[in-house]
């Protein structure tokens, strides 16, 4: 099963179910908005397969984007299994980070 992250209508990212879950789990422990963190955990636990960033509060959207931009690639390099596909997976995570710019999210130097 694949997972879908919609940054805004028309800008989205798809991944295998496992990578989608890993990407959300990356956020869960980092988010200051515990209600959103619990929502993301529910998505993972129930294999719901999609997340709409644009449906979240503005401050939470900025925090999510900030975490992805500042730490997703390094976390993937450090924590994902070393397989022959790891480089491709890291490139795919970079596509998500790049999509945050395509979606028009501004640089955020602060997040809660």
Phi, psi and omega in degrees: 000137179266161176239152183232128171246120178258115179282318171201162180307126180093350177233106182220173182218131177244151180208168172300159179303320181294317180289323175302310179299316181299320181295320176289318179298327175304322182280324191308312183282345184265336186289136175280335178278095186293331178296316177293319178302317178296322177297316178296321178297322177296320177300314180295310185298328184256011178050047183285334168078004175209151178218130179252100179301322184296344178274353184269160177303149183306314181297322179290321176302313180297321180294316179301311181299318179299316178297316179298315183293323187269342187217351186296314183294314180298319179296319178298315179298324183278322192252338180286149183298144177280101177231175178293345182260359186301317180300320178295321180295317179297319176298322179292320175298322178298327177298324176295313178301315179298323180295333178296330176283318178300327181283352176089013177291131181283158173299137179234120180268349180229143169213151184302000000 
